Amino acid sequence: MVIDFIADQVTDHFKLSEFTNTLDGNKLLINPEVISFYHDLEKFRVWYNRPMVITSGYRTPAFNRSVGGVSNSYHVRGLAVDFKLPPEYFDMSVSRRVSFVANIRAKWYMICRLSGHYGSVILYDTWVHVSYWPYQYWEDKRVHKGD
């Protein structure tokens, strides 16, 4: 079921509105698997212990195509989010950044496995993509990988 914009708190740290996009009509997909994803994301947020600024959550198929999303994007299923890396990440040493991202991957994978899913983590220059996925997946899509 796709619903219109709702501002209700879905977990301690997230509102449903954070998973919508004004450019996409504030639509939101709700089903038991999406709710499970939100609860897993809440567990991750508690561990992460800092705000998560979500830049992309649910996307309608048309919007996903318009932004160049892959055809099998889990954003279309409501099972993916992109969030900004925290400002302090950019002041970390290279070795600390590597450790920071490795910890994100390990924690997301563990949370997903405990709920019977596999997790995907994709690192970009300024944000991280996490989602459920058919298998455990990692990709580094940063332009400057040595940073």
N, C-alpha and C positions, 0 to 999 in steps of 0.2 A: 504494500500500500504506500503510495506517495502522498504526503500530506503537505499542507501549506505551513508557513513559518509558525513555530511555537517557541516561546521563550522559557519554557519550564525547565527546572533543574532536573537533569537525568541521573547525575551522580553528585558526589560531594563537590567536585571541582569543575564539572562541565554542565553547560546548558545545551539543550537541543539546538538552539540557534547558532552555536559555535560550529556545527556540522553542516550548516547551510551556506549559501552564497547569494548575495543580492543580485549578482549578474546572472544567476541561474534561476531567478524567481523565488528564492528562499524555499525551495522544495526539499523534502526530507523523506527518505525511505525508512520505514519502520517495520521490523519483523523480529522474531525471537533471536535470529543470528546477529542482527545489527545491535540489539540490546546487549547481547553477550559481548560483542566487540566493544561497546561503550564501557561495560564493566571491566573488561580486561584493560582498556585504556586507562580507566580510573586507577587500577592497581599499578600500572606503569607510572602514572602521574604521582602517586603517593611515593613510590620509590625514587623517582626523578627529583622530587623535592624542590621544584621551581615551576613557575608558570609555563604553560605550553600554549604558545600563540598559534592556533590552528589557521593555516592559510588556505587549506582545501580539505573538504570533507566529502559529503555526498555530491555527486554530479549526475545530472540527467544525461542520457546518452548523447543528445544533441549538443549539450554544453561540453561534454567530454571531447567530442569530435572537434568542436570549435577551438579548444585550447590545446589541441594536438595530443590528447591522451591516447594511450594504446587501446585497441578495441576490447581487450580483455581486462581493462582496468577494474580493480576492486573498488575504486571510488564510485563506480556506477552501481555497485551492489551495496554501497554504504559501509563497506568493510575496510576502508583505508582513510588515513589522514596524513596530511603534510603539516609539519610544525616547524617554526623557526628555531634555529640553533640559538642558544642563549648568548647574550652579548659577551659574557666572560670566555666563551669558547674561542673567540678570535684573539684573545690575549694569552692563550695557553701556548706552551711550547709544543713543538711537533709531537714529541713523545707523549705528552699529556693529552693532546687531541686524539691520538691513536687509542690511548687507554680509555678516554671518555666515550668514544664511539664503540669500542669493543664492549664496554659495559652496557651501553644501550642495546646492542645486538643481543648479548647474552641474556639480559633481563627480559627483553621482549620475547625472545624465543622461549624462555622458561615459562613466562606467563601464558603464552599461547598453548604450549604443550600441556600445562596443567588444566586448561579448559578444553582439551581435545582437538586443538588446531595446530597448524604450522604457522610460523610467522615470516614475514618479509620485512627487510630493512634496506632502504636505499638512501645513501648519503649524497646530497647535493652540496654546492658551495655554501649556501646559507640556510638550508633546511634539511629535514629528515622526513622520509616517507616510511610509515609503518602500516602494515596491513596483515590480515589473514592471507594465506596463500596455500595452494595445494601441496607445497613442500617447503622446507626451510630454504630461504633465499636471502642472499646478500649481494649488493652491488654498490660500487663506488662510482658515482657519476660526476664527481667534482672535475672542474676544468683544470684546476691546479692541484693535482694529486700529491705533490711534494709538500704542500702547505700543512 
